[in-house]
Amino acid sequence: MPAALPGELIRTLSFHGAVELRAGLDAAAPAFERAQLAPFDDRLVLFLRPGGPVLAGLARDSALELQARDPAGSYSLRLLGRAWPTVSVARAPNRSALEPWLPEGGGGHALICTDYYVDHIEMSLGAGEARQRFFGPVPGAPPPRRGLAAVRWLRVGLAGLGGVGAAVSALVAFIWLGVQGAEFPGRPFALAAAVLTGAAGAIGGKNVQQAIVYASAAAGRAPHSLAAPLLDAGLAPLRARDVGLVLLVAHVLGLAVLGAVWSPDLALLTLGGALAWLSLPAAALHHLSAGRASGPKEPR
């Protein structure tokens, strides 16, 4: 569950108005935008323009920085956290709670609700000797997902069908090579190649599937809980798609090597066991069936 935000932070943002956002924190050219928000106990809901620079940045990196300052100097704050666009205000299940926070002037219902989960707070309140300062992680919030990106991609790829495919492909290759006997040429290398090829297909297919499921959830066609492996790892959907496609290319190349160097049967068994060929149809089928469900689901 998301951590509860400090009451001082919620009260300050309730009266501040539009805040400054910066996406693509590690990029050479970060994206900047001003946006209104709705503060809740466990998260902030940002209202972003469709096609705006911050939305484009979040598709590549879920990290987001928020800043708000009082021109008179009575407070300043800087937040670091993770953000995921969900649905337009018009399709949000809690639209009545969001409407009072929309910017004036109309057109607010076309804005994209973006759940912002705060990990780190830098806040200064008051002036002079009465000034209060808060600096550090949000109590109870998980640490920001920085570093060890390969481990996080592995966690996403091995969730659900990806883990099953990686295990089945390795088991099938082990059994088949065992049946061939010790005289099979290069048997240890063939096993290693088959295991890596199967894992690349299973993990790559799962990452692409997660990107498709996320797009379905962002369109209001499915609950965001289905994209939980991607969101919990703090990874962005387009990165998942790109990593998945690279791994699927490696899977195809590995199958070609298995068939040419060792045996076409081993390549076919690895292909079938990895279940990568099921990932995209499964995601598409869910996307279509979710679209027939009545109304958008509540984001996590």
BAPA-313569 format. One record per residue (C-alpha): residue number from 0; x, y, z. Coordinates in Angstrom, 3 decimals. Example, Ala and Ser with C-alpha at 12.3 -4.5 7.8 and 13.67 -1.06 7.14 Angstrom:
BEGIN
(0; (12.300; -4.500; 7.800))
(1; (13.670; -1.060; 7.140))
***
This chain:
BEGIN
(0; (0.000; 0.000; 0.000))
(1; (1.225; 3.563; -0.727))
(2; (2.541; 5.448; 2.279))
(3; (0.450; 8.193; 3.897))
(4; (1.652; 11.716; 3.084))
(5; (2.308; 14.253; 5.874))
(6; (-0.658; 16.491; 6.679))
(7; (1.483; 19.642; 6.328))
(8; (2.334; 18.698; 2.770))
(9; (-1.303; 18.054; 1.813))
(10; (-2.485; 21.335; 3.374))
(11; (0.251; 23.325; 1.636))
(12; (-0.512; 21.863; -1.784))
(13; (-4.256; 22.288; -1.251))
(14; (-3.845; 26.071; -1.423))
(15; (-0.847; 26.425; -3.713))
(16; (-2.366; 26.015; -7.186))
(17; (-0.321; 24.917; -10.200))
(18; (3.005; 23.230; -9.458))
(19; (6.185; 22.842; -11.497))
(20; (6.991; 19.360; -12.813))
(21; (10.190; 17.919; -14.256))
(22; (10.246; 14.546; -15.991))
(23; (13.179; 12.726; -17.530))
(24; (15.442; 13.439; -14.571))
(25; (18.349; 11.499; -16.085))
(26; (17.827; 12.761; -19.632))
(27; (20.028; 15.346; -21.327))
(28; (16.967; 17.553; -21.895))
(29; (14.398; 17.112; -19.088))
(30; (10.740; 17.928; -19.767))
(31; (9.118; 20.776; -17.805))
(32; (5.452; 21.624; -17.343))
(33; (3.113; 23.370; -14.900))
(34; (0.028; 21.465; -13.772))
(35; (-2.794; 21.520; -11.259))
(36; (-3.164; 18.675; -8.799))
(37; (-5.548; 17.053; -6.345))
(38; (-3.936; 16.036; -3.012))
(39; (-5.021; 12.791; -1.357))
(40; (-3.761; 11.035; 1.749))
(41; (-1.689; 8.439; -0.103))
(42; (-0.880; 10.129; -3.418))
(43; (-1.186; 13.266; -5.498))
(44; (-3.224; 13.234; -8.694))
(45; (-1.679; 15.476; -11.341))
(46; (-3.693; 16.805; -14.284))
(47; (-1.483; 16.660; -17.387))
(48; (-2.143; 17.854; -20.910))
(49; (-2.559; 15.084; -23.518))
(50; (0.497; 15.163; -25.732))
(51; (2.376; 17.370; -23.263))
(52; (6.122; 17.059; -22.589))
(53; (5.794; 15.512; -19.128))
(54; (3.466; 12.761; -20.346))
(55; (5.963; 11.961; -23.087))
(56; (8.770; 11.858; -20.524))
(57; (6.845; 9.555; -18.187))
(58; (6.411; 7.036; -20.977))
(59; (10.183; 6.536; -20.821))
(60; (10.880; 7.053; -17.116))
(61; (8.383; 7.025; -14.248))
(62; (10.554; 9.286; -12.031))
(63; (9.118; 12.781; -11.552))
(64; (10.137; 15.867; -9.584))
(65; (7.587; 18.378; -8.241))
(66; (8.371; 21.861; -6.938))
(67; (6.141; 24.515; -5.364))
(68; (7.179; 27.826; -3.809))
(69; (5.358; 30.724; -2.191))
(70; (6.473; 33.999; -3.836))
(71; (6.349; 35.592; -0.379))
(72; (8.772; 32.960; 0.931))
(73; (6.487; 31.372; 3.543))
(74; (7.080; 27.867; 2.152))
(75; (8.933; 25.891; -0.470))
(76; (8.869; 22.221; -1.275))
(77; (10.476; 19.734; -3.599))
(78; (9.177; 16.192; -4.040))
(79; (10.670; 13.176; -5.758))
(80; (8.546; 10.207; -6.677))
(81; (7.058; 7.981; -9.340))
(82; (4.144; 8.833; -11.609))
(83; (1.887; 6.893; -13.963))
(84; (-0.799; 8.377; -16.210))
(85; (-4.133; 6.624; -15.780))
(86; (-7.277; 7.900; -17.536))
(87; (-8.776; 11.221; -18.608))
(88; (-10.717; 13.104; -15.971))
(89; (-13.916; 12.431; -17.923))
(90; (-13.380; 8.660; -17.550))
(91; (-12.072; 8.621; -13.990))
(92; (-14.213; 6.570; -11.588))
(93; (-13.656; 9.198; -8.848))
(94; (-14.389; 12.136; -11.150))
(95; (-16.623; 13.887; -8.597))
(96; (-13.716; 14.039; -6.123))
(97; (-11.366; 15.399; -8.784))
(98; (-13.560; 18.109; -10.307))
(99; (-13.078; 20.715; -7.530))
(100; (-9.329; 20.641; -8.214))
(101; (-9.483; 21.118; -11.985))
(102; (-8.057; 24.304; -13.499))
(103; (-10.538; 27.041; -14.308))
(104; (-11.472; 27.926; -17.850))
(105; (-12.949; 24.651; -19.102))
(106; (-11.353; 21.720; -20.871))
(107; (-10.345; 20.077; -17.626))
(108; (-12.156; 16.832; -18.366))
(109; (-9.740; 16.126; -21.246))
(110; (-6.723; 16.260; -18.923))
(111; (-5.008; 13.005; -17.971))
(112; (-5.144; 11.940; -14.328))
(113; (-1.643; 10.943; -13.261))
(114; (-1.098; 9.134; -9.969))
(115; (2.020; 10.514; -8.278))
(116; (3.481; 8.471; -5.418))
(117; (5.941; 10.525; -3.371))
(118; (9.156; 8.853; -2.187))
(119; (11.183; 11.816; -0.894))
(120; (10.222; 15.217; 0.561))
(121; (12.194; 18.452; 0.946))
(122; (9.898; 21.035; 2.567))
(123; (10.406; 24.334; 4.389))
(124; (7.518; 26.066; 6.190))
(125; (7.392; 29.451; 7.928))
(126; (10.063; 32.117; 8.233))
(127; (12.786; 33.176; 10.613))
(128; (13.178; 31.307; 13.874))
(129; (9.770; 29.666; 13.408))
(130; (10.823; 28.004; 10.142))
(131; (10.267; 24.239; 10.042))
(132; (12.172; 21.963; 7.715))
(133; (11.381; 18.425; 6.564))
(134; (13.944; 16.452; 4.604))
(135; (13.990; 12.741; 3.858))
(136; (11.970; 9.791; 2.580))
(137; (8.238; 9.551; 3.171))
(138; (7.727; 7.357; 6.255))
(139; (6.680; 3.905; 5.139))
(140; (7.383; 4.542; 1.449))
(141; (9.503; 1.969; -0.392))
(142; (12.951; 3.254; -1.411))
(143; (13.128; 4.759; -4.909))
(144; (13.854; 2.110; -7.525))
(145; (17.254; 3.295; -8.676))
(146; (20.084; 1.159; -9.975))
(147; (20.033; -2.579; -10.672))
(148; (17.769; -1.990; -13.656))
(149; (18.522; -5.465; -15.023))
(150; (17.197; -7.006; -11.816))
(151; (13.981; -5.004; -12.082))
(152; (13.466; -6.003; -15.717))
(153; (14.061; -9.598; -14.681))
(154; (11.401; -9.310; -11.961))
(155; (8.881; -7.965; -14.457))
(156; (9.746; -10.560; -17.078))
(157; (9.510; -13.509; -14.695))
(158; (6.074; -12.546; -13.365))
(159; (3.212; -14.834; -14.401))
(160; (3.546; -16.320; -17.869))
(161; (7.157; -15.164; -18.207))
(162; (8.341; -17.223; -15.255))
(163; (6.387; -20.254; -16.429))
(164; (7.859; -20.001; -19.914))
(165; (11.435; -19.644; -18.670))
(166; (11.055; -22.678; -16.394))
(167; (9.292; -24.865; -18.971))
(168; (11.789; -24.104; -21.742))
(169; (14.723; -24.948; -19.450))
(170; (13.079; -28.186; -18.285))
(171; (12.182; -29.296; -21.805))
(172; (15.721; -28.659; -23.059))
(173; (17.215; -30.540; -20.096))
(174; (14.996; -33.587; -20.667))
(175; (15.525; -33.650; -24.438))
(176; (19.293; -33.360; -24.161))
(177; (19.289; -36.033; -21.447))
(178; (17.474; -38.405; -23.786))
(179; (20.086; -37.766; -26.512))
(180; (22.809; -39.162; -24.266))
(181; (26.359; -38.147; -23.438))
(182; (27.481; -38.649; -27.026))
(183; (25.425; -35.643; -28.184))
(184; (28.017; -33.073; -29.385))
(185; (28.505; -30.094; -27.092))
(186; (25.629; -31.053; -24.825))
(187; (26.498; -28.624; -21.949))
(188; (26.793; -25.721; -24.386))
(189; (23.561; -26.710; -26.109))
(190; (21.776; -26.720; -22.747))
(191; (23.153; -23.299; -21.811))
(192; (22.171; -21.856; -25.194))
(193; (18.671; -23.339; -24.961))
(194; (18.128; -22.039; -21.423))
(195; (19.272; -18.515; -22.337))
(196; (17.246; -18.518; -25.569))
(197; (14.101; -19.686; -23.800))
(198; (14.536; -17.164; -20.997))
(199; (15.033; -14.322; -23.499))
(200; (11.782; -15.230; -25.228))
(201; (9.784; -15.667; -22.030))
(202; (11.053; -12.482; -20.367))
(203; (10.876; -10.432; -23.556))
(204; (7.337; -11.530; -24.301))
(205; (6.234; -10.706; -20.767))
(206; (7.718; -7.202; -20.922))
(207; (5.943; -6.465; -24.200))
(208; (2.739; -7.903; -22.746))
(209; (3.051; -5.607; -19.719))
(210; (3.423; -2.578; -21.988))
(211; (0.228; -3.566; -23.839))
(212; (-1.656; -4.210; -20.600))
(213; (-0.531; -0.832; -19.258))
(214; (-1.828; 0.898; -22.388))
(215; (-5.155; -0.884; -21.893))
(216; (-5.324; 0.255; -18.268))
(217; (-4.367; 3.828; -19.166))
(218; (-7.221; 3.873; -21.673))
(219; (-9.643; 2.868; -18.921))
(220; (-10.236; -0.580; -20.380))
(221; (-8.678; -2.609; -17.551))
(222; (-7.664; -2.224; -13.893))
(223; (-4.116; -1.027; -13.217))
(224; (-3.618; -4.022; -10.941))
(225; (-2.947; -6.073; -14.098))
(226; (0.141; -3.932; -14.736))
(227; (1.272; -4.307; -11.115))
(228; (4.639; -5.977; -11.931))
(229; (5.609; -3.020; -14.128))
(230; (4.326; -0.355; -11.732))
(231; (5.752; -1.947; -8.596))
(232; (9.186; -2.142; -10.217))
(233; (9.062; 1.584; -10.990))
(234; (9.511; 1.027; -14.724))
(235; (7.977; 2.952; -17.610))
(236; (5.839; 1.293; -20.324))
(237; (7.833; 2.286; -23.389))
(238; (11.030; 1.047; -21.769))
(239; (9.291; -2.266; -21.084))
(240; (8.253; -2.483; -24.719))
(241; (11.763; -1.671; -25.982))
(242; (13.510; -4.097; -23.629))
(243; (10.979; -6.778; -24.518))
(244; (11.498; -6.333; -28.257))
(245; (15.286; -6.540; -27.901))
(246; (14.952; -9.779; -25.940))
(247; (12.537; -11.212; -28.502))
(248; (15.048; -10.490; -31.270))
(249; (17.705; -12.263; -29.184))
(250; (15.238; -15.153; -28.773))
(251; (14.804; -15.500; -32.532))
(252; (18.561; -15.364; -33.130))
(253; (19.117; -17.958; -30.408))
(254; (16.584; -20.280; -32.010))
(255; (18.415; -19.959; -35.336))
(256; (21.710; -20.872; -33.666))
(257; (20.172; -23.864; -31.871))
(258; (18.685; -25.167; -35.105))
(259; (21.817; -24.627; -37.189))
(260; (24.474; -25.790; -34.701))
(261; (22.689; -28.539; -32.760))
(262; (19.197; -29.627; -33.810))
(263; (16.010; -28.113; -35.287))
(264; (14.087; -30.251; -32.782))
(265; (15.831; -28.522; -29.878))
(266; (15.017; -25.122; -31.406))
(267; (11.343; -26.042; -31.814))
(268; (11.091; -27.385; -28.260))
(269; (12.697; -24.216; -26.893))
(270; (10.314; -22.087; -28.924))
(271; (7.290; -23.980; -27.662))
(272; (8.429; -24.110; -24.057))
(273; (9.235; -20.394; -23.772))
(274; (5.564; -19.511; -24.449))
(275; (6.627; -16.176; -25.957))
(276; (4.228; -16.873; -28.798))
(277; (1.392; -16.751; -26.240))
(278; (2.261; -13.389; -24.669))
(279; (1.030; -11.020; -27.363))
(280; (-2.185; -12.955; -28.178))
(281; (-2.933; -13.166; -24.445))
(282; (-2.445; -9.410; -24.023))
(283; (-4.550; -8.642; -27.104))
(284; (-7.310; -10.991; -25.966))
(285; (-7.407; -9.382; -22.558))
(286; (-7.398; -5.918; -24.121))
(287; (-10.467; -6.803; -26.215))
(288; (-12.330; -8.542; -23.401))
(289; (-11.563; -5.729; -20.943))
(290; (-12.935; -3.230; -23.418))
(291; (-16.313; -4.936; -23.208))
(292; (-16.386; -4.563; -19.419))
(293; (-18.676; -1.873; -18.088))
(294; (-16.867; 1.319; -17.156))
(295; (-13.260; 2.042; -16.217))
(296; (-11.722; 0.445; -13.160))
(297; (-10.355; 2.258; -10.153))
(298; (-6.586; 2.768; -10.469))
(299; (-4.454; 1.308; -7.713))
***
